[in-house]
Amino acid sequence: VQLQASGGGLVQAGGSLRLSCAASGSIFSIKVMGWYRQAPGKERELVAIITSSGSTNSANSVKGRFTISRDNTKNTVFLQVNSLKPEDTAVYYCNAFITTMMGGYEYWGQGTLVTVCS
């Protein structure tokens, strides 16, 4: 199983990006998918998560600006990030709890860098 994230880049404050993360491999089901981020010198933090039924939760710092969604038919999770601020600069990692014939495990993508300049 692999998680491949994409969509990061350099953007000015107030701008937008759309991050994507696709899971591939012999997947039975994906219960939860989410995004975390890690800024330089800081610990990794939760940004947003979404269940297979579409229930979502997000950090207070991104509520109203970031929207998580998923396409279950493509095992893909998205993060629409709007009204970006310099403090949103971080490496964004996708995360998923995936069940295969070997059981259920947590997987991480490789990260995609979002840089917001003022």
C-alpha positions in Angstrom: 0.0 0.0 0.0 1.2 3.5 -0.9 -0.1 7.0 -0.3 1.0 9.5 -2.9 0.4 13.2 -2.1 0.6 16.1 -4.5 -0.5 19.7 -4.9 1.8 21.6 -2.7 3.6 24.7 -3.8 4.5 28.3 -3.3 1.6 30.7 -2.9 1.0 34.2 -1.7 -0.9 34.9 1.4 -4.6 34.8 0.7 -4.1 32.3 -2.1 -5.4 28.7 -2.5 -4.2 25.3 -3.2 -5.8 21.8 -3.6 -3.9 18.9 -2.1 -4.6 15.4 -3.2 -3.5 12.0 -1.8 -4.2 8.7 -3.5 -3.9 5.3 -1.9 -2.9 2.4 -4.0 -2.4 -1.3 -3.5 -4.5 -4.3 -2.5 -7.0 -2.3 -0.4 -10.1 -3.8 1.2 -11.3 -0.6 2.9 -10.1 2.8 4.2 -11.8 3.8 7.4 -10.3 7.2 8.0 -8.2 9.5 5.8 -6.7 12.7 6.9 -4.1 15.4 6.6 -1.4 16.5 9.1 1.2 19.1 8.8 4.6 19.8 10.3 6.1 23.3 10.3 9.8 23.9 10.7 10.8 23.4 14.3 7.3 22.2 15.3 5.6 18.9 16.0 3.3 17.3 13.5 -0.3 18.4 14.0 -3.7 17.3 12.8 -5.2 19.4 10.1 -8.4 17.5 9.2 -9.8 14.0 9.0 -12.7 12.4 7.2 -14.4 9.0 7.7 -15.6 6.7 5.0 -19.1 8.0 5.6 -18.0 11.6 5.1 -17.9 12.8 8.7 -15.2 15.4 9.1 -13.2 17.1 11.9 -10.6 19.8 11.6 -8.3 21.9 13.7 -9.7 25.2 14.9 -6.9 27.1 13.2 -8.1 26.0 9.8 -11.9 25.9 10.3 -13.6 28.0 7.6 -10.5 28.0 5.4 -9.6 24.4 4.7 -12.1 21.7 3.5 -11.4 18.0 3.4 -13.2 15.7 1.1 -12.6 12.2 -0.4 -13.5 10.1 -3.4 -14.1 6.6 -2.1 -14.2 5.2 -5.6 -10.6 6.4 -6.2 -9.3 6.0 -2.6 -8.3 9.6 -2.7 -8.5 12.4 -0.1 -8.4 16.1 -0.9 -7.7 19.2 1.1 -8.8 22.5 -0.4 -6.8 25.2 1.4 -8.1 28.8 1.0 -7.1 32.1 2.5 -3.7 30.8 3.2 -1.5 32.5 5.8 2.2 32.4 6.3 1.7 30.3 9.4 0.2 27.6 7.2 3.6 27.0 5.8 4.5 23.4 6.5 5.0 19.9 5.0 1.5 18.4 4.7 1.2 14.7 5.1 -1.7 12.5 4.3 -2.6 9.7 6.6 -5.0 6.8 6.3 -6.1 3.7 8.2 -6.2 1.0 5.6 -7.4 -2.5 5.8 -5.8 -5.1 3.5 -5.7 -8.9 3.6 -2.9 -8.5 6.2 -5.0 -6.5 8.5 -5.6 -2.9 9.4 -2.7 -0.4 9.6 -1.9 3.2 9.6 -0.1 4.6 6.5 1.6 7.9 5.8 2.3 9.6 2.5 5.6 11.2 1.7 4.5 14.8 2.4 4.0 17.8 0.1 5.4 21.2 0.9 3.2 24.3 1.1 5.0 27.6 1.4 3.0 30.8 1.9 4.7 34.1 1.4 3.5 37.4 2.7 
